[in-house]
C-alpha cells in the first residue's frame, strides 16, 4: 500500500491545473497561427427570406475561405434595432449588419461608419447603379451610410383564376389596369362574388400591412408628413382623411375583412378565399408553396398621377466600433459587394427588386415572372417620413397601426383616425429628439 | 404561513429544561458574530450590488440627464424629465392600464384560487390530479402560454369564436376590439398564474388542525358554518399574503401583453402597460434618461402601495 504512488487530492488538482493551462496555451497558439480574419455579420431574416440569406452568406464563404464568418440572425423589428443600437453604443457591434434604409435617420448620425466610395469603386460598385429614390435615402449629408441590397414595395397579388371568372383579366391574361380607388374597390367586390368570401386579403389588424397601404395612398394623394423636432407635425390632414376613408371603405367585410391579422391575410389568399392580396413582395413564397394560379403587379394608381408605393430597402451598414481592423473592414466590403452581385437568387426567391442595376437589368431577372412585373415600382417608391421614431418596425409604424386598425375595424371614423394620429405625432415631437 | 406551527412554537420552548442548553450552544459557535460569516454572505452581496443596487443608483442618476442610446453626448437637465412626464398623457394612460389590469386580475386570481383550493380540499377523489392540473399552467414559459392563447383568441380561426358561432352567438374580437384587448390579457394571466395562489391556499388549508372542525361538528355546525366561522377566518393571513404578492406581480405586467400583441400595445393601445411604455421610450425610441424618470415615478408609486398594504395588514392583525 505505501509503496504504490498515491493519488492525493493535491496532486490531482495540480495535474488538472497544469493540463488545463497547457490546453489553453495550445488553443491560443492555434488561433494565432491560422491567420484568418474573423468577420461578424448580423441580419434579421427568418422564414423563407432567411433561407435565401443563408445562400448569400454561403456563397461568400465559398469565395473567401480565409475569412472566419459568424452570421447571426435576430428577430425582425424593434428588438433587432434595439440590440444593434446597444451594441453600437457599446462599441462592440458586428463588422457588418443589415438595416432598413428607413432607419438611417437614427443610426446614420453617430452609430455607423460611412462607406468609402473609392473602396466600393475598386470592387466595381458605384452609386449610380442604384435607383434614384434609394440613392436619395441612403446618402445622408453627402455621406453614403448604407449599401442597398434591394427595394421591397407594397405590391398587388392577384389570383388569375378568380380574376378571370370575375372578368377582371385583359386579353393577355394579366390584370386589366386599375386606375382609380373606385376601380380597385369594384375589382374587390367582383372577386368577392366569385370567392363567396372576401375579395381582397388584407392584414387589417396588422400594423405593417395597414401602414403600407395607408402610406402608399396618402403619398398618391399628394400627402406630405414633416416631423420637425419640437413639433407640431406638418401633415396634410385632408389627404390623411381621404387615405383612411379608402381603407375604411375597403374593409367593409365584403371587399376586405376588417379584422384579418398579419399571418391570416396571406393564408386567406393562399387558400383562394380572396382574389387579391395587398402586402410586400416577400409573400410570393407563400403563394408559390400553395401552388395557386397567381400573378403580381405594381400597387395600382388609385389617386393623382404618380403610382407611389410604400417601400423600404434592405441594406448593409458598417456599425462603428471602438477599433477597426483594416483586414476585417476590407472583408466586410468584400462580403457586402459579394451579396449585391449574387442578389439574383435573393430577388427571384423573395420577390425583392434588386438594387444593383447590373442584376435588375439582367435578362435572368427580367425572365423571372411574376416578380419582375413590378420592377418599375423602384422608381416611384415612397419611403417612410424622416424622423427618429419612423421607419420599418418603428414606433410610428406601431402607433399609426393602432389608429389604422381602429379605422379598419370601424371603431374610428377616418376623421377621428386622422386627428388621433396627428395628435400623437404632435405629442411625440414635443418630447424632443434623442439624437 | 401555517397556523399550526405558530400555535405549537411557544409550547415547545416553554419547558425550562431544554431552553438554556440551546442558548449555550448558540453562544459557543455563532456564525453571526464570528468573522467567518461575511465570507458566506459576500458572494451574494457582490452579485446583488452589481445587478440590483448599482443599476438602481445608476438609473436614478440617468433620470436627471437627457441620455440617449444613439447619441454620444448627454447633458444634465435637472428635473426636466420629471416635469415633462407630468404633461405626457401617455404616461398616465399606460399607468391607468396597469392599474386596471392589477384590479381586474387580482380579484379573480385571489377569489378563484381560493375556490379551487377549497374544492380540492373537500376531499374529491384523485387529489394529485387536481393539484397537478391547476398548477401545471404556472410551469409553462410565458412565450408558450401566449402562443396557445393567440390561437384560442384568433378572430377567424380561434376556438373561442368557433364555440360562440356554434352556439349562435356573435363573434368577439378578442385581440382586435379596444374594449376586449386588456380583458384578453387578464383571462390569459388568470389561467397562467392562478396555480401559485392555489398552492398557497391549499398549503394553508392543510395547516388548519382537524380538531377544530371535529369540535365544531360536535357542536352541530354545518358545512357552510364551518367554512365561514373556521376556514375563512384562519385563512386571513394567507389572504393578506396572497393579495400583496398578487398586486405586486400584477403591477409588473409586461411580458405576456408584449408578446400577445407583438409589442404593438394591443388594439388602440388598450393593453399597453406602463412598463412597456418605459421599454419603448428607452429602448425603441432610445430616450434612456426620460425612461428612467418614468420608471422611478412608477417605483415610488409601488413603494407607496406596499406601505399602505403593510399598514392595513398590521391593523387587521392587531
Boltz contact constraints between the chains, C-beta under 6 A:
constraints:
  - contact:
      token1: [A, 78]
      token2: [B, 284]
      max_distance: 6.0
  - contact:
      token1: [A, 82]
      token2: [B, 283]
      max_distance: 6.0
  - contact:
      token1: [A, 85]
      token2: [B, 69]
      max_distance: 6.0
  - contact:
      token1: [A, 85]
      token2: [B, 70]
      max_distance: 6.0
  - contact:
      token1: [A, 89]
      token2: [B, 69]
      max_distance: 6.0
  - contact:
      token1: [A, 106]
      token2: [B, 70]
      max_distance: 6.0
  - contact:
      token1: [A, 110]
      token2: [B, 71]
      max_distance: 6.0
  - contact:
      token1: [A, 110]
      token2: [B, 72]
      max_distance: 6.0
  - contact:
      token1: [A, 111]
      token2: [B, 70]
      max_distance: 6.0
  - contact:
      token1: [A, 205]
      token2: [B, 176]
      max_distance: 6.0
  - contact:
      token1: [A, 207]
      token2: [B, 264]
      max_distance: 6.0
  - contact:
      token1: [A, 259]
      token2: [B, 155]
      max_distance: 6.0
  - contact:
      token1: [A, 259]
      token2: [B, 173]
      max_distance: 6.0
  - contact:
      token1: [A, 259]
      token2: [B, 176]
      max_distance: 6.0
  - contact:
      token1: [A, 264]
      token2: [B, 156]
      max_distance: 6.0
  - contact:
      token1: [A, 389]
      token2: [B, 285]
      max_distance: 6.0
  - contact:
      token1: [A, 395]
      token2: [B, 284]
      max_distance: 6.0
  - contact:
      token1: [A, 395]
      token2: [B, 285]
      max_distance: 6.0
  - contact:
      token1: [A, 398]
      token2: [B, 264]
      max_distance: 6.0
  - contact:
      token1: [A, 402]
      token2: [B, 268]
      max_distance: 6.0
  - contact:
      token1: [A, 402]
      token2: [B, 269]
      max_distance: 6.0
  - contact:
      token1: [A, 405]
      token2: [B, 267]
      max_distance: 6.0
  - contact:
      token1: [A, 406]
      token2: [B, 268]
      max_distance: 6.0
  - contact:
      token1: [A, 409]
      token2: [B, 176]
      max_distance: 6.0
  - contact:
      token1: [A, 434]
      token2: [B, 68]
      max_distance: 6.0
  - contact:
      token1: [A, 434]
      token2: [B, 286]
      max_distance: 6.0
  - contact:
      token1: [A, 434]
      token2: [B, 287]
      max_distance: 6.0
  - contact:
      token1: [A, 435]
      token2: [B, 71]
      max_distance: 6.0
